[in-house]
Amino acid sequence: MTVHRLDQFVAFLLMLFGIYLIWSGNDFGFMDGTTPGPGYFPVITGVILAVLSIVNLVRSLAGLEDLKAAMSRNELVKFGIITVAMLVFVVITPLIGITLSTMALMVAIGFIIQPSLERAFLVRLGMTSVVGSVACYFVFGTLLRVPLPRSVFGF
């Protein structure tokens, strides 16, 4: 399978996944009175994912993508490990909550993409994972009152 066909296949699958998120998010309820319901985030995420996947698929089918001929073995391994990390994220989120699992996922992906113990990298990665996760929890869980998975510690 060529990289162009793989790109088209993945774009098509992501488009279908986005549509599924929209459909299942609507089952949860998009709005709960004047506040976003449990399906708000999945619906928004599904719309964005579906639209961007359609754009990617159209660009690929039209030949507007300039992809290199093949992925290196290292890139394939990183892709596989990131996929496994995201699956682990889905499994552990109900156990440790969205905030801690998002922090762990961001750190894991950071190390997978750029395995480095350089102090500056570790500080940037740590700050990004903590600030990003807490900010998302604050915006969605506190301001918008979207029900989010919480850990046994309450966050």
Rosetta constraint file for C-alpha pairs under 8 A:
AtomPair CA 1 CA 5 HARMONIC 6.31 0.50
AtomPair CA 1 CA 6 HARMONIC 6.55 0.50
AtomPair CA 2 CA 6 HARMONIC 6.19 0.50
AtomPair CA 2 CA 69 HARMONIC 7.33 0.50
AtomPair CA 2 CA 70 HARMONIC 7.13 0.50
AtomPair CA 3 CA 7 HARMONIC 5.98 0.50
AtomPair CA 3 CA 67 HARMONIC 7.24 0.50
AtomPair CA 3 CA 68 HARMONIC 7.58 0.50
AtomPair CA 3 CA 69 HARMONIC 6.33 0.50
AtomPair CA 3 CA 70 HARMONIC 5.78 0.50
AtomPair CA 3 CA 71 HARMONIC 7.40 0.50
AtomPair CA 4 CA 8 HARMONIC 6.27 0.50
AtomPair CA 4 CA 60 HARMONIC 6.97 0.50
AtomPair CA 4 CA 67 HARMONIC 7.09 0.50
AtomPair CA 5 CA 9 HARMONIC 6.02 0.50
AtomPair CA 6 CA 10 HARMONIC 6.05 0.50
AtomPair CA 7 CA 11 HARMONIC 6.04 0.50
AtomPair CA 7 CA 57 HARMONIC 7.73 0.50
AtomPair CA 7 CA 60 HARMONIC 7.34 0.50
AtomPair CA 8 CA 12 HARMONIC 6.10 0.50
AtomPair CA 8 CA 56 HARMONIC 7.79 0.50
AtomPair CA 8 CA 57 HARMONIC 5.50 0.50
AtomPair CA 8 CA 60 HARMONIC 6.36 0.50
AtomPair CA 8 CA 61 HARMONIC 7.33 0.50
AtomPair CA 9 CA 13 HARMONIC 6.22 0.50
AtomPair CA 10 CA 14 HARMONIC 6.02 0.50
AtomPair CA 11 CA 15 HARMONIC 6.06 0.50
AtomPair CA 11 CA 53 HARMONIC 4.95 0.50
AtomPair CA 11 CA 54 HARMONIC 6.96 0.50
AtomPair CA 11 CA 56 HARMONIC 6.35 0.50
AtomPair CA 11 CA 57 HARMONIC 5.50 0.50
AtomPair CA 12 CA 16 HARMONIC 6.31 0.50
AtomPair CA 12 CA 53 HARMONIC 6.83 0.50
AtomPair CA 12 CA 54 HARMONIC 7.43 0.50
AtomPair CA 12 CA 57 HARMONIC 6.73 0.50
AtomPair CA 13 CA 17 HARMONIC 6.14 0.50
AtomPair CA 14 CA 18 HARMONIC 6.04 0.50
AtomPair CA 14 CA 49 HARMONIC 6.82 0.50
AtomPair CA 14 CA 50 HARMONIC 6.70 0.50
AtomPair CA 14 CA 53 HARMONIC 6.07 0.50
AtomPair CA 15 CA 19 HARMONIC 6.30 0.50
AtomPair CA 15 CA 49 HARMONIC 6.53 0.50
AtomPair CA 15 CA 50 HARMONIC 4.30 0.50
AtomPair CA 15 CA 51 HARMONIC 7.35 0.50
AtomPair CA 15 CA 52 HARMONIC 8.00 0.50
AtomPair CA 15 CA 53 HARMONIC 5.16 0.50
AtomPair CA 15 CA 54 HARMONIC 6.32 0.50
AtomPair CA 16 CA 20 HARMONIC 6.18 0.50
AtomPair CA 16 CA 50 HARMONIC 7.12 0.50
AtomPair CA 17 CA 21 HARMONIC 6.19 0.50
AtomPair CA 17 CA 46 HARMONIC 7.34 0.50
AtomPair CA 17 CA 49 HARMONIC 7.93 0.50
AtomPair CA 17 CA 50 HARMONIC 7.45 0.50
AtomPair CA 18 CA 22 HARMONIC 6.31 0.50
AtomPair CA 18 CA 45 HARMONIC 7.28 0.50
AtomPair CA 18 CA 46 HARMONIC 3.92 0.50
AtomPair CA 18 CA 47 HARMONIC 6.20 0.50
AtomPair CA 18 CA 48 HARMONIC 7.56 0.50
AtomPair CA 18 CA 49 HARMONIC 5.15 0.50
AtomPair CA 18 CA 50 HARMONIC 4.55 0.50
AtomPair CA 19 CA 23 HARMONIC 6.18 0.50
AtomPair CA 19 CA 46 HARMONIC 6.02 0.50
AtomPair CA 19 CA 47 HARMONIC 7.24 0.50
AtomPair CA 19 CA 50 HARMONIC 6.23 0.50
AtomPair CA 20 CA 24 HARMONIC 6.00 0.50
AtomPair CA 20 CA 46 HARMONIC 7.32 0.50
AtomPair CA 21 CA 25 HARMONIC 5.70 0.50
AtomPair CA 21 CA 42 HARMONIC 5.52 0.50
AtomPair CA 21 CA 43 HARMONIC 5.94 0.50
AtomPair CA 21 CA 45 HARMONIC 7.40 0.50
AtomPair CA 21 CA 46 HARMONIC 4.84 0.50
AtomPair CA 22 CA 26 HARMONIC 6.22 0.50
AtomPair CA 22 CA 42 HARMONIC 6.37 0.50
AtomPair CA 22 CA 43 HARMONIC 4.30 0.50
AtomPair CA 22 CA 44 HARMONIC 7.46 0.50
AtomPair CA 22 CA 45 HARMONIC 7.89 0.50
AtomPair CA 22 CA 46 HARMONIC 5.06 0.50
AtomPair CA 22 CA 47 HARMONIC 6.55 0.50
AtomPair CA 23 CA 27 HARMONIC 6.70 0.50
AtomPair CA 23 CA 43 HARMONIC 7.53 0.50
AtomPair CA 24 CA 28 HARMONIC 6.68 0.50
AtomPair CA 24 CA 39 HARMONIC 7.52 0.50
AtomPair CA 24 CA 42 HARMONIC 7.77 0.50
AtomPair CA 24 CA 43 HARMONIC 7.91 0.50
AtomPair CA 25 CA 29 HARMONIC 6.53 0.50
AtomPair CA 25 CA 30 HARMONIC 6.71 0.50
AtomPair CA 25 CA 38 HARMONIC 7.40 0.50
AtomPair CA 25 CA 39 HARMONIC 3.95 0.50
AtomPair CA 25 CA 40 HARMONIC 6.64 0.50
AtomPair CA 25 CA 41 HARMONIC 7.68 0.50
AtomPair CA 25 CA 42 HARMONIC 5.18 0.50
AtomPair CA 25 CA 43 HARMONIC 5.10 0.50
AtomPair CA 26 CA 30 HARMONIC 5.58 0.50
AtomPair CA 26 CA 39 HARMONIC 5.76 0.50
AtomPair CA 26 CA 40 HARMONIC 7.94 0.50
AtomPair CA 26 CA 43 HARMONIC 6.86 0.50
AtomPair CA 27 CA 39 HARMONIC 7.15 0.50
AtomPair CA 28 CA 37 HARMONIC 7.31 0.50
AtomPair CA 28 CA 38 HARMONIC 5.70 0.50
AtomPair CA 28 CA 39 HARMONIC 4.78 0.50
AtomPair CA 29 CA 37 HARMONIC 5.47 0.50
AtomPair CA 29 CA 38 HARMONIC 6.12 0.50
AtomPair CA 29 CA 39 HARMONIC 5.06 0.50
AtomPair CA 29 CA 40 HARMONIC 7.26 0.50
AtomPair CA 30 CA 36 HARMONIC 6.19 0.50
AtomPair CA 30 CA 37 HARMONIC 4.95 0.50
AtomPair CA 30 CA 38 HARMONIC 6.63 0.50
AtomPair CA 30 CA 39 HARMONIC 4.71 0.50
AtomPair CA 30 CA 40 HARMONIC 4.68 0.50
AtomPair CA 30 CA 43 HARMONIC 7.38 0.50
AtomPair CA 31 CA 35 HARMONIC 5.91 0.50
AtomPair CA 31 CA 36 HARMONIC 4.41 0.50
AtomPair CA 31 CA 37 HARMONIC 4.29 0.50
AtomPair CA 31 CA 38 HARMONIC 7.72 0.50
AtomPair CA 31 CA 39 HARMONIC 7.55 0.50
AtomPair CA 31 CA 40 HARMONIC 6.73 0.50
AtomPair CA 32 CA 36 HARMONIC 5.69 0.50
AtomPair CA 32 CA 37 HARMONIC 4.75 0.50
AtomPair CA 35 CA 144 HARMONIC 6.27 0.50
AtomPair CA 35 CA 145 HARMONIC 6.59 0.50
AtomPair CA 35 CA 146 HARMONIC 7.61 0.50
AtomPair CA 36 CA 40 HARMONIC 5.58 0.50
AtomPair CA 36 CA 144 HARMONIC 6.28 0.50
AtomPair CA 36 CA 145 HARMONIC 6.79 0.50
AtomPair CA 36 CA 146 HARMONIC 5.79 0.50
AtomPair CA 37 CA 145 HARMONIC 8.00 0.50
AtomPair CA 37 CA 146 HARMONIC 5.87 0.50
AtomPair CA 37 CA 147 HARMONIC 7.32 0.50
AtomPair CA 38 CA 146 HARMONIC 5.82 0.50
AtomPair CA 38 CA 147 HARMONIC 5.69 0.50
AtomPair CA 38 CA 148 HARMONIC 7.83 0.50
AtomPair CA 39 CA 43 HARMONIC 6.00 0.50
AtomPair CA 40 CA 44 HARMONIC 6.23 0.50
AtomPair CA 40 CA 146 HARMONIC 7.54 0.50
AtomPair CA 41 CA 45 HARMONIC 5.94 0.50
AtomPair CA 41 CA 146 HARMONIC 7.92 0.50
AtomPair CA 42 CA 46 HARMONIC 5.80 0.50
AtomPair CA 43 CA 47 HARMONIC 6.11 0.50
AtomPair CA 44 CA 48 HARMONIC 6.28 0.50
AtomPair CA 45 CA 49 HARMONIC 6.00 0.50
AtomPair CA 46 CA 50 HARMONIC 5.88 0.50
AtomPair CA 47 CA 51 HARMONIC 6.02 0.50
AtomPair CA 48 CA 52 HARMONIC 6.05 0.50
AtomPair CA 49 CA 53 HARMONIC 5.94 0.50
AtomPair CA 50 CA 54 HARMONIC 6.08 0.50
AtomPair CA 51 CA 55 HARMONIC 6.25 0.50
AtomPair CA 52 CA 56 HARMONIC 6.13 0.50
AtomPair CA 53 CA 57 HARMONIC 5.98 0.50
AtomPair CA 54 CA 58 HARMONIC 6.05 0.50
AtomPair CA 55 CA 59 HARMONIC 6.09 0.50
AtomPair CA 56 CA 60 HARMONIC 6.05 0.50
AtomPair CA 57 CA 61 HARMONIC 6.05 0.50
AtomPair CA 58 CA 62 HARMONIC 5.97 0.50
AtomPair CA 59 CA 63 HARMONIC 6.22 0.50
AtomPair CA 59 CA 64 HARMONIC 5.13 0.50
AtomPair CA 59 CA 65 HARMONIC 6.13 0.50
AtomPair CA 60 CA 64 HARMONIC 5.94 0.50
AtomPair CA 60 CA 65 HARMONIC 5.40 0.50
AtomPair CA 71 CA 75 HARMONIC 6.06 0.50
AtomPair CA 71 CA 76 HARMONIC 6.51 0.50
AtomPair CA 72 CA 76 HARMONIC 6.41 0.50
AtomPair CA 73 CA 77 HARMONIC 6.21 0.50
AtomPair CA 74 CA 78 HARMONIC 6.23 0.50
AtomPair CA 75 CA 79 HARMONIC 6.12 0.50
AtomPair CA 76 CA 80 HARMONIC 6.21 0.50
AtomPair CA 77 CA 81 HARMONIC 6.16 0.50
AtomPair CA 78 CA 82 HARMONIC 6.04 0.50
AtomPair CA 78 CA 112 HARMONIC 6.31 0.50
AtomPair CA 78 CA 113 HARMONIC 6.89 0.50
AtomPair CA 79 CA 83 HARMONIC 6.16 0.50
AtomPair CA 80 CA 84 HARMONIC 6.31 0.50
AtomPair CA 81 CA 85 HARMONIC 6.12 0.50
AtomPair CA 81 CA 112 HARMONIC 7.38 0.50
AtomPair CA 82 CA 86 HARMONIC 6.19 0.50
AtomPair CA 82 CA 109 HARMONIC 6.25 0.50
AtomPair CA 82 CA 112 HARMONIC 7.07 0.50
AtomPair CA 83 CA 87 HARMONIC 6.34 0.50
AtomPair CA 84 CA 88 HARMONIC 6.18 0.50
AtomPair CA 85 CA 89 HARMONIC 6.15 0.50
AtomPair CA 85 CA 105 HARMONIC 6.73 0.50
AtomPair CA 85 CA 108 HARMONIC 7.14 0.50
AtomPair CA 85 CA 109 HARMONIC 7.51 0.50
AtomPair CA 86 CA 90 HARMONIC 6.37 0.50
AtomPair CA 86 CA 105 HARMONIC 7.03 0.50
AtomPair CA 87 CA 91 HARMONIC 6.43 0.50
AtomPair CA 88 CA 92 HARMONIC 6.09 0.50
AtomPair CA 89 CA 93 HARMONIC 5.86 0.50
AtomPair CA 89 CA 101 HARMONIC 6.03 0.50
AtomPair CA 89 CA 102 HARMONIC 7.39 0.50
AtomPair CA 89 CA 105 HARMONIC 6.39 0.50
AtomPair CA 90 CA 94 HARMONIC 7.82 0.50
AtomPair CA 91 CA 95 HARMONIC 7.74 0.50
AtomPair CA 92 CA 96 HARMONIC 6.09 0.50
AtomPair CA 92 CA 97 HARMONIC 7.62 0.50
AtomPair CA 92 CA 101 HARMONIC 6.62 0.50
AtomPair CA 93 CA 97 HARMONIC 4.89 0.50
AtomPair CA 93 CA 98 HARMONIC 5.32 0.50
AtomPair CA 93 CA 100 HARMONIC 7.94 0.50
AtomPair CA 93 CA 101 HARMONIC 5.48 0.50
AtomPair CA 93 CA 149 HARMONIC 6.78 0.50
AtomPair CA 94 CA 98 HARMONIC 7.43 0.50
AtomPair CA 94 CA 149 HARMONIC 5.72 0.50
AtomPair CA 94 CA 150 HARMONIC 6.97 0.50
AtomPair CA 94 CA 151 HARMONIC 7.04 0.50
AtomPair CA 95 CA 150 HARMONIC 7.82 0.50
AtomPair CA 95 CA 151 HARMONIC 5.89 0.50
AtomPair CA 95 CA 152 HARMONIC 7.45 0.50
AtomPair CA 96 CA 100 HARMONIC 6.25 0.50
AtomPair CA 96 CA 101 HARMONIC 6.39 0.50
AtomPair CA 96 CA 150 HARMONIC 6.74 0.50
AtomPair CA 96 CA 151 HARMONIC 4.18 0.50
AtomPair CA 96 CA 152 HARMONIC 6.67 0.50
AtomPair CA 97 CA 101 HARMONIC 6.15 0.50
AtomPair CA 97 CA 148 HARMONIC 7.82 0.50
AtomPair CA 97 CA 149 HARMONIC 5.01 0.50
AtomPair CA 97 CA 150 HARMONIC 4.01 0.50
AtomPair CA 97 CA 151 HARMONIC 3.98 0.50
AtomPair CA 97 CA 152 HARMONIC 7.71 0.50
AtomPair CA 97 CA 155 HARMONIC 6.30 0.50
AtomPair CA 98 CA 102 HARMONIC 5.82 0.50
AtomPair CA 98 CA 137 HARMONIC 7.87 0.50
AtomPair CA 98 CA 148 HARMONIC 6.70 0.50
AtomPair CA 98 CA 149 HARMONIC 5.47 0.50
AtomPair CA 98 CA 150 HARMONIC 6.24 0.50
AtomPair CA 98 CA 151 HARMONIC 7.58 0.50
AtomPair CA 98 CA 155 HARMONIC 7.69 0.50
AtomPair CA 99 CA 103 HARMONIC 6.28 0.50
AtomPair CA 99 CA 133 HARMONIC 5.45 0.50
AtomPair CA 99 CA 134 HARMONIC 6.49 0.50
AtomPair CA 99 CA 137 HARMONIC 6.51 0.50
AtomPair CA 99 CA 150 HARMONIC 7.83 0.50
AtomPair CA 99 CA 155 HARMONIC 6.67 0.50
AtomPair CA 100 CA 104 HARMONIC 6.20 0.50
AtomPair CA 100 CA 133 HARMONIC 7.71 0.50
AtomPair CA 101 CA 105 HARMONIC 6.08 0.50
AtomPair CA 102 CA 106 HARMONIC 6.12 0.50
AtomPair CA 102 CA 129 HARMONIC 7.48 0.50
AtomPair CA 102 CA 133 HARMONIC 6.06 0.50
AtomPair CA 103 CA 107 HARMONIC 6.27 0.50
AtomPair CA 103 CA 129 HARMONIC 4.84 0.50
AtomPair CA 103 CA 130 HARMONIC 6.03 0.50
AtomPair CA 103 CA 133 HARMONIC 5.95 0.50
AtomPair CA 104 CA 108 HARMONIC 6.04 0.50
AtomPair CA 104 CA 129 HARMONIC 7.71 0.50
AtomPair CA 105 CA 109 HARMONIC 6.05 0.50
AtomPair CA 106 CA 110 HARMONIC 6.03 0.50
AtomPair CA 106 CA 125 HARMONIC 7.84 0.50
AtomPair CA 106 CA 129 HARMONIC 5.62 0.50
AtomPair CA 107 CA 111 HARMONIC 6.26 0.50
AtomPair CA 107 CA 125 HARMONIC 6.44 0.50
AtomPair CA 107 CA 126 HARMONIC 7.00 0.50
AtomPair CA 107 CA 129 HARMONIC 6.50 0.50
AtomPair CA 108 CA 112 HARMONIC 6.12 0.50
AtomPair CA 109 CA 113 HARMONIC 6.05 0.50
AtomPair CA 110 CA 114 HARMONIC 5.97 0.50
AtomPair CA 110 CA 115 HARMONIC 7.42 0.50
AtomPair CA 110 CA 125 HARMONIC 6.80 0.50
AtomPair CA 111 CA 115 HARMONIC 4.48 0.50
AtomPair CA 111 CA 116 HARMONIC 6.75 0.50
AtomPair CA 116 CA 121 HARMONIC 7.11 0.50
AtomPair CA 116 CA 122 HARMONIC 7.79 0.50
AtomPair CA 117 CA 121 HARMONIC 7.12 0.50
AtomPair CA 117 CA 122 HARMONIC 6.47 0.50
AtomPair CA 118 CA 122 HARMONIC 6.27 0.50
AtomPair CA 119 CA 123 HARMONIC 6.20 0.50
AtomPair CA 120 CA 124 HARMONIC 6.20 0.50
AtomPair CA 121 CA 125 HARMONIC 5.96 0.50
AtomPair CA 122 CA 126 HARMONIC 5.89 0.50
AtomPair CA 123 CA 127 HARMONIC 5.98 0.50
AtomPair CA 124 CA 128 HARMONIC 5.94 0.50
AtomPair CA 125 CA 129 HARMONIC 6.10 0.50
AtomPair CA 126 CA 130 HARMONIC 6.14 0.50
AtomPair CA 127 CA 131 HARMONIC 5.78 0.50
AtomPair CA 127 CA 132 HARMONIC 7.97 0.50
AtomPair CA 128 CA 132 HARMONIC 5.54 0.50
AtomPair CA 129 CA 133 HARMONIC 5.88 0.50
AtomPair CA 130 CA 134 HARMONIC 6.01 0.50
AtomPair CA 131 CA 135 HARMONIC 5.81 0.50
AtomPair CA 132 CA 136 HARMONIC 6.12 0.50
AtomPair CA 133 CA 137 HARMONIC 6.17 0.50
AtomPair CA 134 CA 138 HARMONIC 6.02 0.50
AtomPair CA 135 CA 139 HARMONIC 6.09 0.50
AtomPair CA 136 CA 140 HARMONIC 5.91 0.50
AtomPair CA 136 CA 141 HARMONIC 7.70 0.50
AtomPair CA 137 CA 141 HARMONIC 5.03 0.50
AtomPair CA 137 CA 142 HARMONIC 6.91 0.50
AtomPair CA 138 CA 142 HARMONIC 4.90 0.50
AtomPair CA 138 CA 143 HARMONIC 6.35 0.50
AtomPair CA 139 CA 143 HARMONIC 5.03 0.50
AtomPair CA 139 CA 144 HARMONIC 6.18 0.50
AtomPair CA 140 CA 144 HARMONIC 4.93 0.50
AtomPair CA 140 CA 145 HARMONIC 6.03 0.50
AtomPair CA 140 CA 146 HARMONIC 5.41 0.50
AtomPair CA 140 CA 148 HARMONIC 7.96 0.50
AtomPair CA 141 CA 145 HARMONIC 4.77 0.50
AtomPair CA 141 CA 146 HARMONIC 5.02 0.50
AtomPair CA 141 CA 147 HARMONIC 6.19 0.50
AtomPair CA 141 CA 148 HARMONIC 6.20 0.50
AtomPair CA 142 CA 146 HARMONIC 7.51 0.50
AtomPair CA 150 CA 154 HARMONIC 5.57 0.50
AtomPair CA 150 CA 155 HARMONIC 4.91 0.50
AtomPair CA 151 CA 155 HARMONIC 5.52 0.50
